[in-house]
């Protein structure tokens, strides 16, 4: 009977350790995911608003198109 109780205690401790380990992994995964998302947002903002960004190039192309239409008329 004592041997069986010791095994139960070991199993309970193992479950507790396992739960703490799973929580730690989940927290680490969450932090890594948030960091990756922050990096991706930074890159996306830089691509769209930067010196040679999408919005600036679209504006330049619009001006070129408008000028080309004026020349044709």
C-alpha positions in Angstrom: 0.0 0.0 0.0 2.8 2.4 0.9 4.5 1.6 -2.4 1.3 2.5 -4.3 1.0 5.8 -2.4 4.5 6.7 -3.3 3.8 6.1 -7.0 0.7 8.3 -6.7 2.8 11.1 -5.2 5.4 10.7 -8.0 2.7 10.8 -10.6 1.1 13.9 -9.1 4.5 15.7 -9.0 5.2 14.6 -12.6 1.8 16.1 -13.7 2.5 19.3 -11.9 6.0 19.6 -13.5 4.5 18.8 -16.8 1.9 21.6 -16.5 4.4 24.1 -15.5 6.6 23.1 -18.4 3.6 23.5 -20.8 2.7 26.9 -19.5 6.3 28.0 -19.9 6.5 26.8 -23.5 3.2 28.5 -24.2 4.4 31.8 -22.8 7.7 31.6 -24.7 5.7 30.8 -27.9 3.4 33.8 -27.3 6.4 36.2 -26.8 8.1 34.9 -30.0 4.9 35.2 -32.0 4.4 38.8 -30.8 8.0 39.7 -31.7 7.6 38.3 -35.2 4.4 40.2 -35.7 6.1 43.4 -34.6 8.9 42.9 -37.0 6.5 42.2 -39.9 4.5 45.3 -39.1 7.7 47.4 -39.1 8.8 46.0 -42.4 5.3 46.6 -43.9 5.2 50.2 -42.7 8.7 50.8 -44.1 7.8 49.3 -47.5 4.7 51.4 -47.8 5.8 54.7 -46.3 9.6 54.7 -46.7 11.6 56.9 -49.1 10.9 54.6 -52.0 7.6 53.3 -50.7 4.6 52.2 -52.6 2.6 55.4 -51.9 5.4 57.7 -53.2 5.9 55.6 -56.3 2.2 55.6 -57.0 2.1 59.3 -56.7 5.0 59.7 -59.1 3.5 57.3 -61.6 0.2 59.3 -61.4 2.1 62.5 -62.2 3.8 60.8 -65.1 0.5 59.5 -66.5 -1.1 62.9 -66.1 1.8 64.6 -68.0 1.6 61.9 -70.7 -2.1 62.6 -71.2 -1.5 66.3 -71.5 1.2 65.8 -74.1 -1.0 63.6 -76.2 -3.8 66.2 -76.4 
